Amino acid sequence: MENLKYQPVPYDVEATIRRELKDEEFRKEFEELEPMYALISELLTARKLSGMTQEAVANKIGTTKSAISRLEGGSKHAPSVTTLRKYAEAVGCDLVIKLEPKRKTKV
């Protein structure tokens, strides 16, 4: 009989990203997606710190759990400032938007 015991395959995401960043095309796409992933991270962290579920946030905002899931999942549609403000209020945060000077590319 085969050994059916769960044996996870080790995978180092950070090492994979470091390796892939050596490819110019990958690096460019990765950098373009960085702001979206930063936003998602902020949303998830704020909700976790608030102790709220997606459903609780949705109820407080007046939307659906699936809408919150799409917002936190980085769907193709960019959220409006109004939506972000409502989300921030629901999880007990202030929405802060800032522009930062671009980082100079090392050559």
C-alpha positions as CSV (number, residue, x, y, z in Angstrom):
1,M,0.0,0.0,0.0
2,E,1.2,3.5,-0.9
3,N,2.2,5.9,1.8
4,L,-0.6,8.5,1.8
5,K,0.8,10.6,4.6
6,Y,0.8,14.3,4.0
7,Q,4.2,15.5,2.9
8,P,4.4,19.2,2.1
9,V,6.8,20.3,-0.6
10,P,9.0,23.1,0.7
11,Y,8.7,26.3,-1.2
12,D,10.5,29.6,-0.6
13,V,8.4,32.4,-2.1
14,E,11.0,35.1,-1.4
15,A,13.8,33.1,-3.0
16,T,11.7,32.5,-6.0
17,I,10.9,36.2,-6.3
18,R,14.5,37.2,-5.9
19,R,15.4,34.8,-8.7
20,E,12.7,36.0,-11.0
21,L,13.5,39.7,-10.4
22,K,16.7,39.1,-12.4
23,D,14.4,38.9,-15.5
24,E,13.8,42.5,-16.7
25,E,10.3,41.9,-17.9
26,F,9.3,40.1,-14.7
27,R,10.8,42.9,-12.6
28,K,8.9,45.6,-14.5
29,E,5.6,43.8,-14.1
30,F,6.3,43.0,-10.4
31,E,7.1,46.7,-9.7
32,E,3.9,47.8,-11.5
33,L,1.8,45.5,-9.2
34,E,3.6,46.6,-6.0
35,P,1.1,49.4,-5.1
36,M,-1.8,47.0,-5.4
37,Y,-0.2,44.4,-3.2
38,A,0.7,47.1,-0.7
39,L,-2.9,48.2,-0.5
40,I,-4.1,44.6,-0.1
41,S,-1.6,44.1,2.7
42,E,-2.8,47.3,4.4
43,L,-6.5,46.2,4.1
44,L,-5.8,42.7,5.5
45,T,-3.7,44.0,8.4
46,A,-6.2,46.6,9.4
47,R,-9.1,44.1,9.4
48,K,-7.1,41.6,11.3
49,L,-6.2,44.2,14.0
50,S,-9.8,45.2,14.2
51,G,-10.8,41.6,14.9
52,M,-13.5,41.8,12.3
53,T,-14.6,39.2,9.7
54,Q,-15.2,40.1,6.1
55,E,-18.9,39.7,6.8
56,A,-18.7,42.1,9.7
57,V,-17.0,44.7,7.6
58,A,-19.5,44.3,4.8
59,N,-22.4,44.7,7.2
60,K,-20.9,47.9,8.7
61,I,-20.3,49.3,5.2
62,G,-23.6,48.2,3.8
63,T,-22.2,45.8,1.1
64,T,-21.7,42.1,0.7
65,K,-19.0,39.7,2.0
66,S,-18.1,38.9,-1.6
67,A,-17.5,42.6,-2.3
68,I,-15.1,42.8,0.6
69,S,-13.4,39.6,-0.6
70,R,-12.9,41.1,-4.1
71,L,-11.6,44.3,-2.5
72,E,-9.1,42.4,-0.3
73,G,-8.2,40.0,-3.2
74,G,-7.0,42.7,-5.6
75,S,-9.6,42.3,-8.3
76,K,-9.1,43.9,-11.6
77,H,-11.3,46.9,-10.6
78,A,-9.6,49.6,-8.6
79,P,-11.6,50.6,-5.5
80,S,-12.8,54.2,-5.3
81,V,-11.5,56.5,-2.6
82,T,-15.1,56.5,-1.1
83,T,-15.0,52.7,-0.8
84,L,-11.5,52.8,0.8
85,R,-12.7,55.5,3.2
86,K,-15.8,53.4,4.2
87,Y,-13.6,50.3,4.7
88,A,-11.1,52.3,6.8
89,E,-13.9,53.7,9.0
90,A,-15.4,50.2,9.4
91,V,-12.2,48.7,10.7
92,G,-11.4,51.8,13.0
93,C,-8.8,53.4,10.8
94,D,-8.2,56.7,9.0
95,L,-7.5,56.6,5.3
96,V,-4.2,58.2,4.5
97,I,-3.2,58.7,0.9
98,K,0.2,60.1,0.0
99,L,2.5,60.4,-3.0
100,E,6.1,59.6,-2.6
101,P,9.0,60.6,-5.0
102,K,10.0,57.7,-7.2
103,R,13.0,55.7,-6.2
104,K,16.0,56.1,-8.4
105,T,16.8,53.0,-10.4
106,K,20.3,51.6,-9.7
107,V,22.3,51.1,-12.9
